[in-house]
Amino acid sequence: MAHLLPQLPYAYDALEPYIDAKTMEIHHSKHHQTYTDKFNAALEKHPELFEKAPEALLKDLSQVPEDIRQVVINHGGGYVNHNLFWEMLRPGQENNTPSGALLEAINKHFTSFENFKTAFTLEASSKFGSGWTWLCKKENGDLVIISTSNQDSPLSQGLTPIMAIDIWEHAYYLKHQNRRPEYIENWWKVANWSKAEELRAQA
């Protein structure tokens, strides 16, 4: 069965003024839809792969036939990355920080939330070209900040993503133009730390 574009868990304008409604609409209904369509088109060449979860394909790319492997990396990655990204956002909070077990883990691995925020912001702002910056959980439980290019997934590196910022220009250009640091600063207001804790606990 073909993979479907998920509905957002909020309205396109719910993240205003931090992420504008028009960007959300185009990002979701055009960009994410295109990744979805091209991912499905690739899998139609090997329809037995529809029986596997997209995340499972990205975790073990060796099971993906070579003739569609790069398409799955690009468009399957785009499909899965965005599925996560929408859930990792929520309407803005004035003092938006993690709490509980997630905050304890961040403090353990980065000394403090402020140190983590500084490191994550630097990673996202200095990433060359299009891609993502992630907070991931390693198999041993450690937390790590990484960036990936294009639509590459941390799942393919044996990591579990628990928070992410999309730093493709289509995620911010209508509002922020070339001012990526401004977009990143606004993104902190809408990061969904409750979802991040859920993903960390499940990993």
C-alpha positions as CSV (number, residue, x, y, z in Angstrom):
1,M,0.0,0.0,0.0
2,A,1.4,3.4,-1.0
3,H,2.7,5.7,1.8
4,L,0.5,8.7,2.4
5,L,1.3,12.3,3.2
6,P,0.5,12.7,6.9
7,Q,-1.9,15.4,8.2
8,L,-0.2,18.0,10.3
9,P,-1.1,17.9,14.0
10,Y,-1.9,21.6,13.9
11,A,-3.0,24.3,11.4
12,Y,-0.6,25.8,9.0
13,D,-0.7,29.1,10.9
14,A,-0.3,27.5,14.4
15,L,3.5,28.2,14.5
16,E,3.2,31.9,13.8
17,P,5.0,34.2,14.2
18,Y,8.0,31.9,14.4
19,I,7.3,29.8,11.3
20,D,4.9,31.5,8.9
21,A,1.8,29.9,7.5
22,K,2.7,30.1,3.8
23,T,6.0,28.4,4.4
24,M,4.3,25.6,6.4
25,E,1.7,25.2,3.6
26,I,4.2,25.0,0.8
27,H,6.7,22.9,2.8
28,H,4.0,20.3,3.7
29,S,1.7,20.2,0.7
30,K,4.3,20.7,-2.0
31,H,7.8,19.6,-0.8
32,H,6.7,16.7,1.5
33,Q,4.1,15.6,-1.0
34,T,6.8,15.4,-3.7
35,Y,9.1,13.3,-1.5
36,T,6.1,11.0,-0.8
37,D,5.2,10.6,-4.4
38,K,8.7,9.9,-5.6
39,F,9.3,7.4,-2.8
40,N,6.2,5.5,-3.7
41,A,7.2,5.6,-7.4
42,A,10.5,4.0,-6.6
43,L,9.0,1.3,-4.4
44,E,6.5,0.4,-7.2
45,K,9.5,-1.2,-9.0
46,H,9.9,-3.5,-6.1
47,P,6.4,-3.7,-4.5
48,E,7.4,-6.2,-1.8
49,L,9.2,-3.3,-0.1
50,F,5.8,-1.6,0.6
51,E,5.5,-4.3,3.3
52,K,8.4,-2.8,5.2
53,A,8.3,0.3,7.3
54,P,10.1,3.2,5.6
55,E,12.2,3.6,8.7
56,A,13.3,-0.1,8.4
57,L,14.5,0.5,4.9
58,L,16.6,3.5,6.0
59,K,18.0,1.6,8.9
60,D,19.3,-1.2,6.6
61,L,19.9,0.2,3.1
62,S,21.5,-3.1,2.0
63,Q,18.0,-4.6,1.7
64,V,17.1,-1.9,-0.8
65,P,17.8,-3.0,-4.4
66,E,20.7,-0.9,-5.9
67,D,18.6,0.4,-8.8
68,I,16.4,2.4,-6.4
69,R,18.7,2.8,-3.4
70,Q,19.7,6.4,-3.9
71,V,16.0,7.4,-4.6
72,V,15.0,5.7,-1.3
73,I,17.8,7.6,0.4
74,N,16.7,10.9,-1.1
75,H,12.9,10.6,-1.2
76,G,12.4,7.9,1.4
77,G,14.6,10.0,3.6
78,G,12.7,13.1,2.8
79,Y,9.4,11.3,3.6
80,V,10.6,10.0,6.9
81,N,12.5,13.1,8.0
82,H,9.5,15.3,7.4
83,N,7.1,12.9,9.2
84,L,9.3,13.4,12.2
85,F,9.9,17.1,11.8
86,W,6.2,18.0,11.9
87,E,5.8,16.1,15.2
88,M,8.9,17.8,16.6
89,L,7.2,21.2,16.3
90,R,4.3,22.7,18.4
91,P,2.8,26.1,18.8
92,G,5.3,28.5,20.4
93,Q,6.3,28.8,24.0
94,E,7.9,31.8,25.7
95,N,10.2,29.7,27.8
96,N,10.5,26.6,25.7
97,T,12.9,24.1,27.3
98,P,12.9,20.4,28.0
99,S,12.2,19.0,31.4
100,G,12.4,15.7,33.3
101,A,14.5,12.8,32.1
102,L,15.3,14.5,28.8
103,L,16.7,17.6,30.5
104,E,18.7,15.3,32.8
105,A,20.2,13.5,29.8
106,I,21.0,16.8,28.1
107,N,22.7,18.1,31.2
108,K,24.7,14.9,31.5
109,H,26.0,15.0,27.9
110,F,26.3,18.7,27.3
111,T,26.7,20.1,30.9
112,S,23.6,22.3,30.6
113,F,20.7,23.1,28.3
114,E,22.3,26.4,27.4
115,N,25.6,24.7,26.4
116,F,23.5,22.2,24.3
117,K,21.6,25.1,22.7
118,T,24.8,26.9,21.8
119,A,26.3,23.7,20.3
120,F,23.2,22.8,18.4
121,T,22.8,26.3,17.0
122,L,26.4,26.5,15.9
123,E,26.0,23.1,14.1
124,A,22.8,24.2,12.3
125,S,24.0,27.6,11.4
126,S,27.4,26.4,10.0
127,K,26.1,23.4,8.1
128,F,27.1,24.0,4.4
129,G,24.3,23.6,1.9
130,S,21.0,21.8,2.4
131,G,20.3,19.3,5.2
132,W,19.3,18.8,8.8
133,T,20.7,19.1,12.2
134,W,19.7,16.5,14.7
135,L,19.8,15.6,18.4
136,C,20.1,11.8,18.3
137,K,20.4,8.9,20.8
138,K,23.1,6.4,20.2
139,E,22.7,2.7,20.9
140,N,24.6,3.1,24.2
141,G,22.1,5.8,25.3
142,D,24.5,8.8,24.8
143,L,23.1,11.9,23.1
144,V,24.9,13.4,20.1
145,I,24.4,16.4,17.8
146,I,25.0,15.7,14.1
147,S,24.2,17.2,10.8
148,T,23.2,15.3,7.6
149,S,23.2,16.5,4.0
150,N,20.2,16.6,1.7
151,Q,17.7,14.1,3.1
152,D,20.1,11.6,4.5
153,S,18.7,10.0,7.7
154,P,20.4,9.4,11.0
155,L,18.7,6.0,11.0
156,S,21.2,4.9,8.3
157,Q,24.0,5.6,10.8
158,G,22.4,3.5,13.6
159,L,21.2,6.6,15.4
160,T,17.7,7.4,16.7
161,P,16.6,11.0,16.0
162,I,14.8,12.7,18.9
163,M,14.9,16.4,17.7
164,A,15.6,18.0,14.4
165,I,15.7,21.3,12.5
166,D,15.3,21.3,8.8
167,I,17.9,23.7,7.3
168,W,16.9,23.4,3.7
169,E,16.1,26.9,2.4
170,H,12.6,25.9,1.6
171,A,12.0,25.6,5.4
172,Y,12.6,29.3,6.0
173,Y,13.3,31.4,2.9
174,L,9.9,33.1,2.5
175,K,10.2,34.7,5.9
176,H,13.9,34.9,6.7
177,Q,15.5,34.9,3.2
178,N,19.2,34.2,3.7
179,R,19.1,34.8,7.5
180,R,19.4,31.2,8.6
181,P,20.5,32.1,12.2
182,E,17.3,34.1,12.6
183,Y,15.2,31.1,11.6
184,I,17.1,28.9,14.0
185,E,16.5,31.3,16.9
186,N,12.7,31.2,16.1
187,W,12.8,27.4,15.8
188,W,13.8,27.1,19.4
189,K,10.4,28.7,20.3
190,V,8.4,25.9,18.6
191,A,10.6,22.8,19.3
192,N,8.4,20.1,20.8
193,W,10.4,18.8,23.8
194,S,7.6,16.6,24.9
195,K,7.8,14.7,21.6
196,A,11.6,14.6,22.0
197,E,11.3,13.0,25.4
198,E,8.8,10.4,24.0
199,L,11.3,9.5,21.2
200,R,14.2,9.3,23.6
201,A,12.3,7.0,26.0
202,Q,11.2,4.7,23.1
203,A,14.7,4.5,21.6
